[in-house]
Amino acid sequence: MIDKIKKLDPTILVADGFDDCIIGLTFRDDELVALYSANRIIDKLAQDMTEAEAAEYFGYNIEGAYMGVKTPKYIWSDHDALD
């Protein structure tokens, strides 16, 4: 999916190492941005740390990192939690 996104708009920012957590595209201030599953990112991080550490890391270092209007968005989904 990352190749398709970059072909569509090469200026879209992505979260390094989490390509498999992208669930689509959305808009921020009329700009197309990557949309990630927060649940999937935390699950992936929790492979190397506790779930609490993963959630804290995600909140501070990933979700909290704003790099302008092309910054990815993150969504929490009950559906992901059931997978």
N, C-alpha and C positions, 0 to 999 in steps of 0.2 A: 504494500500500500504506500510505503514511503516514496517509492519511485514515481508512482502516479501523482502523489501530492506535489512533489518537486517539479514534475513536468507541468502540472497545472499552474503552479506559482512558485518559482524558485526562491522567493523571498520569505516563504513561510518558515518559521522557526520550529524546531523539533526538540524534544527532550532526549538527549543522547542516551542510548542504551535501552530505550523503551519503545522501540518501533512496534513491537508486538502488542503494545497497550493502546495504540491509536484505534479509536472506534469511528472516526469520521472527521468531518470538517464542520466548522460553524463560523460565525462572524463576531468580531470585536470592533466596534467603531467603524462599521462598514468595510472592514478588512477581513479577508478569508484567513482563518487560523486553524491549526490542528486541534482536534478534540480528543482527549485521553480519558480512559477509565481510571479514576483515582484508586478504586479497589484493586485493579490489576497491578498498578504500579506498586502499591503497598504490599501486595502478595509477592511480587517479584523481589522487592527489597527485603522482605521477611525471610527469604531464603538464606540471607547472610547475617541477620540480626533478629532480635525479638520483634514481635508484631508491634509492640508499643514503641520501640525504637524506630521501626520502619515508618509508623504513622507520624512520629515527631519529625523524622528526617524529611519525609515527604512534605509535611506542612511548612517547614521552615525553608528547606533548600530547593524544593521543586515548585510546589504550588505558590509559595511566597516570593518567588523570583519573577519580578516584572522587568521585561526587556523591551517595552514599547508595545504598540498596537498589534504587532505580529506575535506576541507572547502566546503560547498555547493556552487553551482552557482545559479545565479538569472537571469531570462530572462524577458524582457519587451515585451509584445505582444499586438498588436492592437486588436487581436481576444478577449483576456481577457477583454479589455476595453469595448467591445460591449456586453459582457454577462450580 
